[in-house]
Amino acid sequence: MIHKILSDKPTKLFLALTSFFVANALIAECIGGKLFSLERFLGLQVSHFSLFGESGLSYTLTCGVLLWPLEFILTDIVNEYFGTRAVKRISYTAVILILYAFVMFYFAMHTPADTDFWIGSKAAEGVPDMQKGFSAVFGQGMWIIAGSLAAFLVSQLVDVFVFHKIKKRTGEKHVWLRATGSTLVSQLVDSFIVLYIAFKIGNDWSWQRVLAICMVNYSYKFLMALLLTPLIYLLEFCIERYLGKELATKMKHAAMGKKEAA
């Protein structure tokens, strides 16, 4: 029976999508503490602008946003072939494993460090105290962790809801509309919740600052959602080549709760 399960194509596909989804989310959380300038990354002049009365804004983003658009694409793919229960399951799995990772990071940071060699082992490379460097990288603030995980989970559920609402109206047509449309809505929710919890509640930011930075972050995510739309079609093409047209169609119908015609 085990061999039959492991050789089943839909099962192998679900395991592959789940593994990448969880790994991608965990990596995004881990690298999210680093900020970078999008303008400098693209070789452009940094432009400072004002929004909602908040001045000095620029496209300074966390490295986590480089990976999060892929999460929403994977959500739509899983939604398309496995349905809402599958998306909720992989979302809960990702949150649980990310929490587990941060607990392990906490214990690692508070484990007594080797003072004879490790603490000063990178002094010549500009890191005089490896323990402080280690803690700085892995020791994100609790409000940021709480905000990030809450935003991730809520936005995933919103994505599922919007995706199915659009698909019920459009059927199998307009893949780009349900995939991109659900992503645009859920990304807005994600951008707002993480800033509200981490910085409005956690650091007492003004509403103007929260909304201004939210819209800056969302404008980047909005553009990425549009640019990555062709990737949805490419992934669907690859999946249907792997599964076969007939099986892929049956899975899509099952994901929507439809019964096959006799």
C-alpha positions in Angstrom: 0.0 0.0 0.0 2.8 2.4 0.9 4.5 1.8 -2.5 1.2 2.5 -4.2 0.8 5.8 -2.3 4.3 6.9 -3.1 4.0 6.1 -6.8 0.7 8.0 -7.1 1.3 11.1 -9.3 -1.2 13.5 -7.5 0.4 12.4 -4.1 3.9 13.1 -5.4 2.8 16.4 -6.8 1.2 17.5 -3.6 4.3 16.5 -1.6 6.5 18.4 -3.9 4.3 21.6 -3.8 4.0 21.3 0.0 7.7 20.9 0.5 8.6 23.9 -1.6 5.8 26.0 -0.1 7.0 25.4 3.5 10.7 25.7 2.6 10.0 29.0 0.7 8.0 30.4 3.6 10.6 29.5 6.2 13.5 31.0 4.1 11.5 34.2 3.5 11.0 34.5 7.3 14.7 33.9 7.9 16.0 36.5 5.4 13.2 39.0 6.1 15.4 40.8 8.7 17.6 42.2 5.9 16.5 45.4 4.2 17.6 46.4 0.7 17.0 49.3 -1.7 15.0 48.2 -4.7 16.1 51.3 -6.6 19.8 50.5 -6.0 19.2 46.8 -6.8 17.8 47.9 -10.2 20.6 50.4 -10.7 18.3 53.4 -10.3 18.6 56.7 -8.4 17.0 56.5 -5.0 13.9 58.7 -5.0 12.4 60.0 -1.8 8.7 60.9 -1.9 5.8 61.6 0.5 2.5 59.7 1.0 -0.3 60.3 3.5 1.8 63.1 5.0 4.8 60.7 5.6 7.9 62.1 4.0 11.3 60.6 3.1 9.8 57.3 1.7 11.7 55.1 -0.7 11.5 51.5 -1.9 13.4 50.0 1.0 12.1 46.5 1.3 12.8 43.3 3.2 14.5 40.5 1.4 11.5 38.4 2.3 9.4 40.1 -0.4 11.7 38.4 -3.0 10.1 35.1 -2.1 6.6 35.8 -0.9 5.1 36.3 -4.4 6.0 32.6 -5.1 4.0 31.6 -2.0 0.8 33.1 -3.5 1.5 31.5 -6.8 1.9 28.1 -5.1 -1.3 28.8 -3.2 -3.2 29.3 -6.4 -1.7 26.1 -8.0 -2.6 24.0 -5.0 -6.1 25.6 -4.9 -6.6 24.8 -8.6 -5.7 21.1 -8.4 -6.4 20.2 -4.7 -8.9 22.7 -3.4 -9.3 24.8 -0.3 -8.8 22.1 2.3 -5.3 21.4 0.8 -4.4 25.1 0.9 -5.5 25.4 4.5 -3.5 22.3 5.4 -0.3 23.5 3.9 -0.7 26.9 5.3 -1.2 25.6 8.9 1.7 23.2 8.3 3.9 26.1 7.3 2.9 28.3 10.3 3.5 25.4 12.7 7.0 24.6 11.3 8.0 28.3 11.2 7.0 28.6 14.9 9.0 25.5 15.6 12.0 27.0 13.7 11.8 30.2 15.8 11.7 28.2 19.0 14.8 26.4 17.9 16.5 29.7 17.0 15.7 31.0 20.5 17.3 28.0 22.2 20.3 28.2 19.9 20.8 31.9 20.7 20.7 31.1 24.4 22.9 28.1 24.3 26.2 28.9 26.0 28.7 29.9 23.2 32.2 28.6 22.9 34.4 31.4 24.1 37.8 29.8 23.3 37.4 29.8 19.5 34.0 30.6 18.1 33.2 34.0 19.6 36.2 35.7 17.9 36.6 33.3 15.0 35.4 35.9 12.4 37.1 39.0 13.9 39.4 39.4 10.9 36.3 39.5 8.7 34.6 42.3 10.6 32.5 40.3 13.1 34.3 40.6 16.5 31.6 38.8 18.4 30.0 35.8 16.6 27.4 35.4 19.4 26.1 38.9 18.9 26.1 38.4 15.1 24.2 35.1 15.4 21.6 36.7 17.7 21.2 39.7 15.5 20.5 37.5 12.5 18.1 35.0 14.1 16.7 37.1 16.9 13.8 39.0 15.2 11.5 40.9 17.5 8.5 39.0 18.8 6.0 41.6 17.3 7.6 41.2 13.9 7.3 37.4 14.2 3.7 37.6 15.4 2.7 40.1 12.7 4.4 38.1 9.9 2.8 34.8 10.8 -0.7 36.3 11.4 -0.5 38.2 8.1 0.7 35.0 6.3 -2.1 32.9 7.6 -4.9 35.4 7.2 -3.8 36.4 3.7 -3.7 32.7 2.7 -7.3 32.2 3.8 -8.3 35.4 1.9 -6.5 34.2 -1.2 -8.4 30.9 -1.1 -11.8 32.6 -0.6 -11.3 35.1 -3.5 -9.8 32.5 -5.8 -12.9 30.2 -5.5 -15.3 33.1 -5.7 -13.8 34.2 -9.0 -13.5 30.6 -10.3 -17.2 29.9 -9.6 -18.1 32.8 -11.9 -15.5 32.2 -14.6 -15.3 28.4 -14.6 -12.1 27.0 -16.2 -11.6 30.2 -18.2 -9.5 33.2 -17.2 -6.8 31.5 -15.1 -5.0 34.8 -14.9 -8.0 36.6 -13.4 -8.6 34.2 -10.5 -4.9 33.7 -9.8 -3.8 37.3 -10.1 -7.0 38.8 -8.7 -6.8 36.6 -5.5 -3.1 37.4 -5.1 -3.7 41.2 -5.4 -6.4 41.1 -2.7 -4.5 38.8 -0.3 -1.2 40.7 -0.8 -2.9 43.9 0.4 -4.2 42.1 3.4 -0.8 40.7 4.1 1.0 44.1 3.8 -1.4 45.8 6.2 -1.6 43.1 8.9 2.1 42.7 9.3 2.7 46.4 9.6 -0.3 46.9 11.9 0.8 44.2 14.4 4.5 44.6 14.2 4.7 48.4 14.1 1.4 50.0 15.0 0.8 47.7 18.1 4.4 46.8 18.7 6.2 50.1 18.1 3.3 52.7 18.3 3.7 53.9 14.7 1.2 56.5 13.5 -1.6 55.5 11.2 -0.1 57.7 8.5 3.2 55.9 8.6 1.6 52.4 8.7 -0.6 53.2 5.7 2.2 55.0 3.7 4.7 52.1 4.1 1.9 49.6 3.5 1.1 51.2 0.1 4.8 51.3 -0.8 5.2 47.6 -0.1 1.9 46.8 -1.8 2.8 48.6 -4.9 5.9 46.4 -5.3 3.8 43.3 -4.6 1.1 44.5 -7.0 3.7 44.8 -9.8 5.3 41.4 -9.0 1.8 39.7 -9.1 1.3 41.1 -12.6 4.8 40.2 -13.8 4.6 36.7 -12.5 1.2 35.9 -14.0 2.8 34.0 -17.0 4.5 31.7 -14.4 1.0 30.4 -13.5 0.4 29.2 -17.0 3.9 27.7 -17.2 3.3 25.7 -14.0 -0.1 24.5 -15.1 1.4 23.4 -18.4 4.1 21.4 -16.7 1.6 19.9 -14.2 -0.8 18.8 -16.9 2.1 17.3 -18.9 3.0 15.4 -15.8 -0.5 14.3 -14.8 -2.1 14.0 -18.2 -5.0 16.1 -19.4 -7.7 13.7 -18.2 -6.4 13.3 -14.6 -5.7 17.0 -14.3 -9.2 17.9 -15.4 -10.7 15.4 -12.9 -8.6 17.0 -10.1 -9.7 20.5 -11.0 -13.3 19.4 -10.9 -12.8 17.7 -7.6 -11.1 20.7 -6.2 -14.2 22.8 -6.9 -16.5 20.1 -5.5 -17.9 19.1 -8.8 -18.9 15.6 -9.7 -17.8 14.0 -13.0 -20.5 13.3 -15.5 -21.4 9.6 -15.8 
